Amino acid sequence: MIVDAHVHLMEPEKGASGYDYVKKTGGAWAQVWDAARLVGLLDGCGFDKAVVFTGAGLYPNVDHRWFNDHLAHEVSQYPDRLIGFGCLDLKGDPDAADEVPRLVEDLGLVGLKFHPWIQVFPANSGLLRPVYEQASRYRLPILFHTGTPPYAQPAQVAQWAGEYPDVQFIMGHFGKLIWLDAVRAALQYPNVYLETSGAQVADLEIAVKRLGEERIVFGTDLPIGGATAGKWNVDKIRAARISERAMERILGQNILEILARVG
């Protein structure tokens, strides 16, 4: 089974000015991708399921409750294929953490996504403490964009991991060029995981050797790049000199086990 742990819903014209600008200038996020279109993309890639979160809702000063409601509605149309992670606007809403129980209990979402670089807060910000308190209640995974200093560095994400062992910290993009810091963080904290969308084949091989395959989850950052990018991200896992068991765990089993702990 292939489960993509990093997929974005691309919403209609609603959101922060930065997102609207990207759409108007024809950037990678210029098209609307709803649930039906994403499921078609998963089919084209040969993927079974995907963890889905907002695109526009990751910008600062947005109505994150609207984006969470919209996401929950979209993923509910394909409950066997799509798994929803919510978003929070930490800088725009001082009570953002209070949204977490509603996300889980009312909307059926099972994790959170933060993009500190776009949302303009460091990934070790004290603003995250009340979020971690709430996330610990439900054993939620939290996926962070990582690899773009100064706000989204692996060491910043990991700073809170020891204090909140019931939160599963997933480093999106493998930390990109700072991937060795991501590996070091995962070696230090058993609740830190690496997501593969920013990794190269050699990075994966080293990480599996040092960490074990249980701490790595597959992701693509779709729909950016389309089916070509999705298939390439699978190919690089299969090109790595790792065992068949490791491939199976990375491509789906690990993220499913993380999600099974939520509750």
N, C-alpha and C positions, 0 to 999 in steps of 0.2 A: 504493500500500500504506500502511495506517495501522498504526503500531507504537506502542503506549502504553509509555512508559519508566518509568511510576510507578504500580504496582498492588500492593496488599497482599493477601497470604494472611491470612485471619482464622482463627486456630487455635482448637481446642476449649479447654476450661478447663484451661489449663496456662500458667503464666507468673508475672510479677511481680504484686504486690498491686494496683498501679495499674491494670493491664490488667483484672484480675478485677473491680475496682470499677466500671470503665466498663461491663463486660458486665452486671453486676448492676443497674446504674442505668439501663440501656437507652440508652446513648450510641450514637454513630454506628458504633462497632465492636462492637455488641452481638450480632450474628449471626455464626455460623460460615460462612466462605466458603472452601470447598475448591477444588481445581483444576477439578473438573467444573462447579461453580457459577460460577466465574470465567469459564470458557470460554463458558458460556451468556450471561454478561453481555457478553463481547466480541462475541458474535454479535449481541446486541441493540443494541449500539452501532455495529456495522458495522466492527469493528476486526479486523485480520488476526492480530496477535501482541501479546504484552505482556511486559515485563520485570516479574518478580514477586519480591517479598521479603516477609519476615515482618511480622506486626503485633506480636504479643506479644513476639517476640524482640528488639524494639528497646527494651525496658525494661531498666533496670539489674539486675544480680544475677540473671540467668537462666542456664539451661543452654543456651548458644548452640549447642553441638554438637548437642543434640537438635533445636533449631529448624532447623539447617542440614540434618540428616538428613531431617527431616519435609518441608522444602521440596523437597529433591532428589527425594524419593519422589513428591511431588505433581506437580511439573513434568515428571517422566519419563513420566507418563501421557499428556501432550499435547506431545511434543517439537517438533511443527511449529507450536505456538501459544504455548507458554510458555517463557520464558527466565529462569533463576534467578540472583538475586544473594544472597549469604550475609550473615550478620550476625556481629558480634563484641562481646563484653562486655569492653571495655577496662579498666574499673575493677574488675570482679569477678574477672578472670583476668589476672594479670600476663604470662602466656604466650599471650595470645589470638592474637597475630600468627602463632604456629606453626600455627594452624588453617588459614591461607590455602592452603598446598600441598594439604592434604586436600580443601579446598573445590573446588579446580580439578581436581586429578588423580584423585581418587576419586569425588567427587560430581558433577562436571561443571558446577559453577556458574561463572559467568563475570564476576562483579563483586561489589561490596560495597555495603551501604547502612548509613549512620549517621544517627542522629537525636540530635545533641548536646544539644538542649534536653531531651528525655526521658531520655537516657542520662546527663545531668548531667556533661558535660565540655565545655570550650571547643573549638571546631572547629579551633583552632590549637594544641591541646595536644601536648606532647611525647610523650604516650602513643601518638600516631599514627605517630611516626617508624618503629618496627619494622614497622608495617603497610604503610607506603609502601615500605619496603625490599623486602618480600615482593611487594607488588602490582606493583612495577616489573619483577620477574622475569617476570611473566606479562602485562604491559601491561594490567592490569585497569582498568576504569572504576570509580569510586567515586561514588555518588550521596549527597549530603548534604542533609538537611532544612536549609533556610535561611529567614531572615526573622523569627526570633524571638530577639531579644537576651535575655540577654547572651551566650549560648553558641553561637548558630547564625547568625552574621553573615557575609555574603559575603566581607568582607575577611579574616576569620579563616580561612575555607576556602582562600582563594587564597594565604595566606602561604607554604604549602609547595609551591605549584605550580611555581615556578621551579627548585626543588631536585630535583624529581622529574618530569622532562618526559615519562617513559614512563607515568605515571599520568594517566588522563583524569578530571578533576574536574568533576562535574556538579552544578550548584547547583539543587536541587529547589525548586519553587515560585517560581523566577525571582527569589528574594530577597524576595518579597512587597513590602512597602512600602519596602524598602531596595533596590529593583531597580536603581537607578542605580549603586549600589556593585557590584552583580553585573556590570553592563555594563562598568564601569571595570576590574574584575578580569579579565574576558574580553579586554578590549582589551590588557591588559598581558601576559597569558599565553596562548599559543595552545592549551594543553591544558585550558583552562577552558571549560565549556559551560553554557548556561542551559536549564532545563527549564520548560515553559510553564504548569504548573498554577496558579501564582499570578499570572500576568500578565494585564493588561488589553489590549484591542486596541491602544490608543495605545502602551503599553509595547513591544509586539511590533514595531510599525512603527518606533519609534525604534531598538530594538535591531538590527533587520535593516539599517536604514540605516547604523548605526555599525559593526556587527560583520560584517555579511554573514550570509546565511541558513545557512551551513555550521556555525555555532556554536550553534545552537538545536535542542533536541530536544523532541518532543511528549510531554506527560504529563498525567495526570488526577487521581491520588490515589484512583482507584477501589479498592474498591467503594463508598467514601463518596460518597453522592449518587446512586448507581445509574446507570441508563442515561441518565436526564435530564442528569445532570452530565457523563457521558461525551460525549454528543452536543453539549452546550453548549460543551465545551472544543474540539471540532472546529470548531463554528460560529464561534468567535472567531478561529481561525486564518484561516478562509475569509473572514471579514469584514474582515480587515486589508488595507490598501492595499499589498500586496506581490505579486510576480509569481507566476504559476502554478508556475514552477520552484522558487521559494522555498517555496511551500506543500508541494510534493512532498518537498522535502528535509527540512523541519521535521517533517512528519507521519510520516516513516518512514525515509527514506534515511540521514539523519545518524546515528541511533542504530545502524542496521545496519552502517554503516561503522566506527563506534567498536567494536562487538562483533567485527567481522572482524579487528581487530588483536590480539585476545586470543590468547595461545598461548605 
